[in-house]
């Protein structure tokens, strides 16, 4: 009696185990991957000049979810006068509907001591589409809308000690539309080209940020990168220019932190 019951039970257990045994295994969690880069220029003589910049870009993918993080820092001083000081950051969460289409939510902010704004922060959401997603070429576009908060400030010329007088203006919020492009091209086995564009437009102004870079690998983890960045604002505060440009030569370190 016991043997007659055991046989069908064993058969049923075997049938249920077949799909598990022959199913494709789920891809293992990747963990955080990305790169950090930094560059420093020191000039010593009649007028001492120091310029430094650093960036961190990282992503983490878990199933259909993807987290994207960016931090950037720029510092410059000429003699006793500070000439550049910017801190920027972005956090974005993507959910993939399929291999091509995803929905995103992001927050990005910037504090630049020389662009006429105390701060600028935007919270956005929208849709993204991967037009090209091969091993050598990637082109992704996204469009959406959101809310932006900013505060202007008036800058006075630096005094003899290098101090700049700053008069904060009103804090303003408005709705914005946004669009972005992210392009990557692996030109050769060791040379990679990237370009990132972000446009945010609202009632107060339209801002455009574009970062272009060419990186040449030194080894598996290290590369040398030359970059050109542009920041444009259609309505800059009084005393500031509408366009800022930045040329960089950085050492890049790529990392991969596997999940345990």
C-alpha positions in Angstrom: 0.0 0.0 0.0 2.8 2.4 1.0 4.8 1.6 -2.2 1.7 2.2 -4.4 1.3 5.7 -2.9 5.1 6.5 -3.1 5.3 5.8 -6.8 2.8 8.4 -8.0 4.2 10.9 -5.5 7.7 10.5 -6.8 6.5 10.7 -10.4 4.6 14.0 -9.7 7.7 15.4 -7.9 9.8 14.6 -10.9 7.4 16.3 -13.3 7.3 19.4 -11.3 11.1 19.5 -11.1 11.6 19.2 -14.9 10.8 22.9 -15.6 13.1 24.0 -12.9 15.9 21.8 -14.0 15.7 22.8 -17.7 14.7 26.5 -17.3 17.3 29.2 -18.1 19.0 30.3 -14.9 18.3 33.9 -13.9 21.2 36.3 -14.6 23.2 36.9 -11.5 23.0 40.4 -9.9 25.6 42.6 -11.4 26.2 45.0 -8.6 27.4 48.6 -8.9 29.4 49.3 -12.1 30.8 52.6 -13.3 33.8 54.8 -13.3 35.4 57.6 -11.3 37.6 60.2 -12.8 39.7 63.2 -11.7 42.1 65.8 -13.1 44.3 68.5 -11.5 46.2 71.4 -13.0 48.8 73.3 -10.9 50.6 76.4 -12.2 53.1 78.1 -10.0 54.9 81.3 -10.8 54.0 85.0 -10.7 50.3 84.0 -10.4 49.6 80.6 -8.7 46.6 78.8 -10.4 45.0 75.6 -9.2 42.2 73.7 -11.1 40.6 70.4 -10.1 37.6 68.4 -11.2 36.2 65.0 -10.3 33.2 62.9 -11.5 31.6 59.6 -10.4 29.1 57.7 -12.6 27.6 54.4 -11.5 24.7 52.1 -12.3 23.1 49.1 -10.5 20.6 46.7 -12.2 18.3 44.4 -10.4 15.8 42.6 -12.7 13.8 45.3 -14.6 15.0 48.1 -12.3 18.1 50.2 -12.9 19.6 52.9 -10.6 21.8 55.6 -12.1 24.0 57.9 -10.0 26.1 60.9 -11.0 28.3 63.3 -9.0 30.5 66.1 -10.3 32.8 68.6 -8.7 34.8 71.5 -10.1 37.2 73.8 -8.3 39.5 76.6 -9.5 41.5 79.4 -7.8 43.8 82.0 -9.5 46.0 83.9 -7.0 43.8 84.6 -4.1 40.6 84.7 -6.1 38.3 81.7 -6.4 37.3 81.3 -10.1 35.3 78.1 -10.2 33.3 76.1 -7.6 30.5 73.7 -8.7 28.9 70.7 -7.2 26.3 68.7 -9.1 24.4 65.4 -8.6 21.8 63.2 -10.1 19.9 60.1 -9.0 17.7 58.3 -11.5 15.5 55.2 -11.2 14.4 53.3 -14.4 11.9 50.5 -14.9 12.1 48.6 -18.1 8.8 47.7 -19.8 10.8 45.7 -22.4 14.2 45.7 -24.0 13.7 49.1 -25.6 11.2 51.1 -23.5 11.5 52.3 -19.9 9.9 54.8 -17.5 12.1 56.9 -15.3 12.1 59.2 -12.3 15.0 61.5 -11.5 16.2 64.3 -9.3 19.1 66.5 -10.2 20.7 69.5 -8.6 23.5 71.9 -9.0 25.2 74.5 -6.8 27.6 76.7 -8.9 29.1 79.7 -7.1 29.7 81.6 -10.3 26.6 81.0 -12.5 24.4 83.5 -10.7 22.3 80.8 -9.0 22.4 79.8 -5.4 21.0 76.4 -6.4 18.9 74.7 -9.1 17.0 71.5 -8.4 14.7 69.6 -10.7 12.4 66.6 -10.1 11.3 64.9 -13.4 9.6 61.8 -14.7 8.9 60.5 -18.2 9.6 57.8 -20.8 12.8 56.6 -22.4 13.6 54.6 -25.5 16.8 52.7 -26.5 17.1 53.4 -30.2 20.4 51.4 -30.4 21.7 49.0 -27.8 24.5 46.9 -29.2 28.0 46.0 -27.8 29.6 48.9 -29.7 26.9 51.5 -30.1 24.2 52.8 -27.7 21.8 55.6 -28.2 19.0 56.4 -25.6 16.6 59.2 -25.6 14.1 60.3 -22.9 11.4 63.0 -22.6 9.3 64.0 -19.7 8.1 66.8 -17.4 8.6 67.9 -13.8 9.1 70.7 -11.3 12.2 72.9 -10.9 13.2 75.0 -7.9 15.9 77.7 -8.1 17.3 80.8 -6.4 19.2 83.5 -8.1 22.0 85.7 -6.7 23.8 88.8 -7.6 27.6 88.6 -7.7 29.9 91.6 -7.0 33.6 91.8 -8.2 36.2 90.2 -5.9 38.0 92.5 -3.5 41.7 92.5 -2.8 41.5 89.4 -0.6 39.6 87.4 -3.3 36.2 87.5 -1.7 33.1 87.8 -3.8 30.0 89.6 -2.4 26.8 87.6 -3.0 23.3 88.9 -2.7 20.7 86.1 -2.8 17.5 86.7 -4.8 14.0 85.2 -4.5 13.4 81.5 -4.6 11.3 80.5 -7.6 9.5 77.3 -8.7 8.0 76.3 -12.0 6.9 73.4 -14.2 9.4 72.2 -16.8 9.6 70.0 -19.8 12.8 68.0 -20.3 14.6 66.0 -23.0 17.8 64.1 -23.0 20.1 62.0 -25.2 22.8 59.5 -24.1 25.2 58.3 -26.8 28.1 55.9 -26.7 30.3 54.7 -29.5 33.1 52.1 -29.2 35.4 53.4 -32.0 38.2 50.9 -31.5 39.0 48.2 -28.9 40.7 50.9 -26.8 38.9 54.1 -27.8 35.4 55.1 -26.7 33.3 58.2 -27.4 30.4 59.4 -25.2 28.0 62.4 -25.3 25.3 63.3 -22.9 22.7 66.0 -23.5 20.1 67.3 -21.0 17.6 70.1 -21.8 15.2 71.6 -19.2 12.8 74.3 -20.2 10.3 76.2 -18.1 8.8 79.7 -17.5 12.0 81.1 -15.9 14.6 79.9 -18.5 15.8 77.1 -20.7 19.0 75.3 -19.5 21.1 73.0 -21.7 24.0 70.8 -20.4 26.1 68.8 -22.8 29.2 66.7 -21.9 31.3 65.1 -24.7 34.3 62.9 -24.0 36.8 60.6 -25.7 38.5 58.0 -23.5 41.5 55.8 -24.5 42.1 52.7 -22.4 45.5 52.2 -20.7 44.6 48.8 -19.2 41.5 47.0 -18.0 40.7 49.5 -15.3 42.4 52.8 -16.3 41.9 55.2 -19.2 42.8 58.7 -20.2 39.8 60.9 -21.1 39.6 64.3 -22.8 36.3 66.1 -22.3 34.4 69.2 -23.4 31.4 70.4 -21.4 29.0 73.2 -22.1 26.4 74.8 -19.8 23.9 77.2 -21.4 21.1 79.3 -19.8 18.7 81.4 -21.8 18.1 83.9 -19.1 21.3 84.3 -17.0 21.2 86.5 -13.9 22.7 90.0 -14.2 26.4 90.0 -14.3 26.8 86.4 -15.6 27.2 85.0 -19.1 24.7 82.6 -20.7 27.4 80.0 -21.7 30.1 78.3 -19.6 32.6 75.9 -21.2 35.0 73.4 -19.6 37.9 71.4 -21.1 39.2 68.5 -19.0 42.0 65.9 -19.2 41.3 63.2 -16.6 42.5 59.8 -15.4 39.5 57.4 -15.4 39.1 54.4 -13.1 36.4 51.8 -14.0 35.0 49.5 -11.3 32.7 46.6 -10.9 31.4 45.8 -7.4 29.8 42.3 -7.6 26.9 41.5 -5.3 27.4 38.9 -2.6 
